[in-house]
Amino acid sequence: MRKLSNILKSYKESRILDIGTGNGNFIKVLTDLNPNFKSAIGIDVLESSINSCEANFNDDRLSFTKMNALNMDFEDDSFDIVSLSNSFHHLEYIDDTLKEMERVLAPGGVIIICEMISNNLNKKQKSHLEMHHFASEIDRERGSIHYKTFTDKEILKLLSEQSSLDIKDAWELVIPETAVISDKEIEWLFETIDRVQERIEGSERIEYYRKKADKVKKYIIKYGFESATQIIVVLGK
Ligand SMILES: C[S@@+](CC[C@H](N)C(=O)[O-])C[C@H]1O[C@@H](n2cnc3c(N)ncnc32)[C@H](O)[C@@H]1O
C-alpha cells in the first residue's frame, strides 16, 4: 500500500473519482490513504450501490451518484485521480470507457486501475478465483457483462492497447490474511455462494449450478480461502 499512498499523497487536496464504486471499498482505501483529499465522488450504474454508500459513509467531501462510466456528466479535466477497482472485467466497452476516464482526468492526473488477477495464485487464493468464476458465469447467463478474471498480462496488454496514456507503474498487491480460516468466515463465504446461486433460481440449469456451488464449497473446505492477488496499474502522461 505504501506505493499507492505515495502516489496519492503527491496530490495536495486531490479531486478523486471512483468508477464502479460498488459498496465503496476502493474509495475508502483511496481516501484513507490520503486524508487531505478535497473531494471524492463514487459512481455506479446500480442504485443499490449508491444507496449503500450513502448510508455507510459520513464525510461531507464524499458523494455518490448513479452514473454510467461510458457517458459521465462531468466537465473535462475535473479530477486528479480517476480509479476503477475490480470493475475492469465488468466493462462492455473498455476502449470507450478509458476514453471517457481520460477526458475527465486533469492534466498531470493519474488513472488507477486495481483488478484481481487469475495467475500466480496459491491454492487458497484459487478459492477466491473459483467463487468469482461461479458468480461471473451466473451473471453472464443472466445477460450481465461479467467476464472471468483476467491475468496480469491480459490487463496490461488491454490497457497499453486501449488507453492513450502511458503505463507509469504496475505492481501486485497481496492482501495478507490470517493463516487459518475460521468457521465463521467459512459460513460467511458459503452464505455468499448461496446468495449468488439464488440469482439463477428458476433457471433450467439450476442443477448444474448447485453442483458447481458444492464443488466450490468443497474446495474452500479443503484448501481454505485467501483474497486473490490484485494488480495495480497507474496510467498517466
Ligand atoms: C465488482 S464491483 C467493484 C466494486 C468496488 N469498486 C470494489 O473494488 O470493491 C463492480 C461494480 O462496477 C459497476 N459497473 C459496471 N459497469 C459500470 C459502468 N459502465 N459504469 C459505472 N459502474 C459500472 C457495477 O455495478 C459494480 O457495482
The ligand as a Tripos MOL2 file, in Angstrom:
@<TRIPOS>MOLECULE
LIG
   27    29     1     0     0
SMALL
NO_CHARGES

@<TRIPOS>ATOM
      1 C1        -17.2000   -5.9600   -8.5620 C.3       1 LIG1
      2 S1        -17.8880   -4.3970   -8.3150 S.3       1 LIG1
      3 C2        -16.4650   -3.4950   -7.7250 C.3       1 LIG1
      4 C3        -16.8100   -2.6150   -6.5620 C.3       1 LIG1
      5 C4        -15.6640   -1.8220   -5.9410 C.3       1 LIG1
      6 N1        -15.0560   -0.9180   -6.8870 N.3       1 LIG1
      7 C5        -14.6370   -2.7240   -5.3200 C.2       1 LIG1
      8 O1        -13.4700   -2.6820   -5.7100 O.co2     1 LIG1
      9 O2        -15.0000   -3.4820   -4.4010 O.co2     1 LIG1
     10 C6        -18.1080   -3.7370   -9.9410 C.3       1 LIG1
     11 C7        -19.0250   -2.5320   -9.9760 C.3       1 LIG1
     12 O3        -18.9090   -1.8740  -11.2400 O.3       1 LIG1
     13 C8        -20.1900   -1.3510  -11.5680 C.3       1 LIG1
     14 N2        -20.2030   -1.0360  -13.0010 N.ar      1 LIG1
     15 C9        -20.1280   -1.9210  -14.0320 C.ar      1 LIG1
     16 N3        -20.1650   -1.2640  -15.2110 N.ar      1 LIG1
     17 C10       -20.2470    0.0620  -14.9220 C.ar      1 LIG1
     18 C11       -20.3250    1.2330  -15.7170 C.ar      1 LIG1
     19 N4        -20.3010    1.1760  -17.0570 N.pl3     1 LIG1
     20 N5        -20.4020    2.4330  -15.1020 N.ar      1 LIG1
     21 C12       -20.4190    2.5050  -13.7420 C.ar      1 LIG1
     22 N6        -20.3650    1.4280  -12.9350 N.ar      1 LIG1
     23 C13       -20.2780    0.2190  -13.5100 C.ar      1 LIG1
     24 C14       -21.1260   -2.4640  -11.1330 C.3       1 LIG1
     25 O4        -22.4490   -2.0270  -10.9830 O.3       1 LIG1
     26 C15       -20.4870   -2.9080   -9.8060 C.3       1 LIG1
     27 O5        -21.0260   -2.2340   -8.6940 O.3       1 LIG1
@<TRIPOS>BOND
     1     1     2 1
     2     2     3 1
     3     2    10 1
     4     3     4 1
     5     4     5 1
     6     5     6 1
     7     5     7 1
     8     7     8 2
     9     7     9 1
    10    10    11 1
    11    11    12 1
    12    11    26 1
    13    12    13 1
    14    13    14 1
    15    13    24 1
    16    14    15 ar
    17    14    23 ar
    18    15    16 ar
    19    16    17 ar
    20    17    18 ar
    21    17    23 ar
    22    18    19 1
    23    18    20 ar
    24    20    21 ar
    25    21    22 ar
    26    22    23 ar
    27    24    25 1
    28    24    26 1
    29    26    27 1
@<TRIPOS>SUBSTRUCTURE
     1 LIG1         1 GROUP 0 **** ****
